[in-house]
Amino acid sequence: MPCTTILVGKGASADGSTMIARNEDYFHAFNPKRFVVITPEQQPTEYQSVTSKCKVELPSAPQRYTALPELTGKEKEMGVWGEGGINAANVAMSATETSTTNSRVLGVDPFVKAGIGEEDFVTIVLPYIHSAKEGVELLGRYLAKYGTYESNGVIFSDKDEIWYMETIGGHHWAAKRVPDDAYVVAPNWFSITDFDFAAEDTLASADLQEMIDTYHLNIDGKGTYNLRHIFGSHNDSDYAYNIPRQWYVQKLFNPSDVEQPDNPELPFAKRPKHRLTIEDVKYALSSRYQHTPYDPYSDRGSAAEQHAFRPIGFQRNQELHILQIRNDVPEKLAGICWLAFGPNAFNGIAPFYTNVLDTPAQYRDTKPKFEITNMYWLTHAITTIADDHPKRYNYLIEALKQNTIAAGRHVLITTDQQADDLGGKPLTDLLQKANEQTATAAYNEAMKALGEMVETGSLQIRLNY
C-alpha cells in the first residue's frame, strides 16, 4: 500500500501555520499527476464514481479549490483522484492515507463494493466545507449513506485545527484532532491510538462505541479504547512496511527518544524537540533511513539491513503536497500548496498560492509520456541518473532542494508585501504571476541539476579509452 502522511499543529510549526503533508505513492513507478484549479462552474452537479459506479448526491454552492488529479482523459478510465487541495475558505484536505484493518472488524461491518473511496473523496467533500471539523462531519455522512470499499485515513485542516479521520469497515469512522503543539506520522496502518468518545477533540460514527462493545472488539479489555489495537492490522508485513516509517520520522523530530524500528506501540502524536519547518517535513517525506544501517545508499549496513524496510522517499512517489494555512498573513494569502512531483529523494518542493484561477504549465500540463518540459518527467530523468551513483550526485541534489525552496520562499515574501492593498482581479493576477515565477525558478533549478549531472557523469562513463 502506498503513501506517508505528516501533520503539524500550529503550535508545533516554526511560523504558527498548520501543515498537512502526504506523499501520494502508486503501485508502480509511473502515474503522472497534474496541479489544477477547479472553479465552481467546473464542479460536477451529478457525480458517479468510475471504480464503483456509486452515484453521490452533491451539496449545492461549491467553492473554488485546487486539486492534484489524474491526467486529462484518464478521469474516464480511472476517476478523478483529486488527492489534496485548498478551497476558497482556506480549508485544506488530503485524501487518502491507505490504511489497514482486520478480519474482526470486516466480519461486523464488511466493505461496500459499490461505495465511495479515495478516487472520490476530494471531489465530493472539499468544495463544500468551511472548516476542518465540517469536513470530517460531511465525509462521515457520506460514509454512513454510501459506505466504502477500502480503509483510509483522511486529513482536514484550517488555520486553527487539523483533524485526522480513519474509515472503519464499510460504514464507520473515527477522527481525532491533532494537538496544536504536536505532529503526527501515519504510515499506511491504522494510526489513532487512545480515544475518548466523550472528549471535545474526537468525533466518531454515532454507534461506533456500541459496535466495539457489542462485538467484543476491545482486545485490551479495559475501560479505555485504543483504536489501533481494535481496528488495525497486526500483520508481519507491518513490521517491514509500516512501523519503520513512523519510527524514522519520530527519530528525526525527537532524536533523543530511543525507540526500535519494529515497535508497534509508537504514539499517534508527539511534541517535536524543535518547531518544525517546511524543510523538516520535506526531508522526512523524502527520506530513506539516512544515518542508519537501513539506508539503501549507505555502506553502513549489510545488504539485508539496507533492504529491510520500505523507505518513505522511493521510486513510486508520484507527488508530495504540503498544504499550509498561514496565520501571519491576511486570509487572502494564507493558503499555500507546496508541491513536488516524482520521486521525492531527488526533487525540490515549490510553494504556490491557492487563491488563484489557474496554475503554471510546468505543473498543470503533464503528459502521459516523457516530456522534458513537465516537472513530473524532469524529476524522473534526474532520478534515473542519480540512482546509479547517489554519492557522486548527492551535492547536486542537495543544492537543487535548497535552491528550489529558497527561491520559492523569496517569491512568497516579496509577493506578500506587494499584495497588502490588493483585492479582486489585481490580487489574483499578482498571485498567479508569483506562481509562474516560482514554477520557472523550480524548473530552472531542476534543469540546472540535470545538466550538471550529465556533464559530471559523462567524464566518468566506462565506454572510454
Secondary structure, DSSP 8 states (H G I E B T S, - for coil): ---EEEEE-TTTBTTS-EEEEEEEE-SSS------EEE-GGGS-SSEE-TTT--EE---SS---EEE----TTTHHHH-----EEEBTTS-EEEEEEE----HHHHHHS---TTSB-HHHHHHHHGGG-SSHHHHHHHHHHHHHHH-BSS-EEEEEE-SS-EEEEEEETTTEEEEEE--TT-EEEE-SS----EE-TTSTTEEE-TTHHHHHHHTT--TT-SSSEEHHHHHS---TTHHHHTHHHHHHHHHHHSTTS---TT-TT--SEE--SS-B-HHHHHHHHT-S-TTSTT-TT-SSS-HHHHTSS--SS-TTEEEEEEEEE-SSS-GGGTEEEEEEES-GGG---EEEESSSS---HHHH---SS--TTSHHHHHHHHHHHHTTSHHHHHHHHHHHHHHHHHHHHHHHHHHHHHTTT--HHHHHHHHHHHHHHHHHHHHHHHHHHHHHHHHHHHTT-SS--
